[in-house]
Amino acid sequence: MLPRAGEVITKSFEYDGGRHVSVYVPARPVEAIFYAADGQLIAPWGADLEDTAARAVMVVGVHRAEDETERLHEYSPGFDPARFAAHEQFFTATVPQWIAAGFGVQLPSRRTAIFGVSAGGELALALGLRHPQLFGAILCASPGAGFRPPSDLAQPIPRTYFVTGNREPFFRDNASRWVEALREVGAEVRVAERVGAHGDPFWRDEFPLMSRWAFGG
């Protein structure tokens, strides 16, 4: 498969009976990369970065499970540890290996970030904290409450950016809990609050701002 600049490419893997991964390939040579949950939603957002990001960013989106309960079990480590571990292996090993082999993209952690919205924000936190050697930044929009700050936050902790809406108090409280815990251990944290409720366009609007914060220019 030849990469096509400025397009979304989707591949099916054997994992979970045929899980899809979508990749936005930027028009310029790749300088940074996002890995994201809910890939069918997030991968097309890569087009938003073409004119707004200083660096050319590839967006790799792992599609979610069709069943919402299975999705939550994959995204939060406490519900079904075996399912979470299988998805973790797919997300952090199988998919990056494919990106390296198929697209020739394998970047250091300072140019690699993990992104998620809602339950996907929980996954971004969980995998970012567990794999700081892979992800230099965690970008989290309106996280759910299934994964909460552990009592022993291990170092190093990636730089972390939270955004929430002013009309989603449940998710804003979840983010605040994380912000407090991360700042207590000296982590670098950025917080933004936008006008909106859960699922409103502010997630996508914030995406280019997160990219510039994560990767500079």
Summary of the structure (lengths in Angstrom):
residues: 217
radius of gyration: 15.9
end to end distance: 29.9
largest distance: 46.2
contacts: 745
relative contact order: 0.14
helix: 41%
strand: 23%
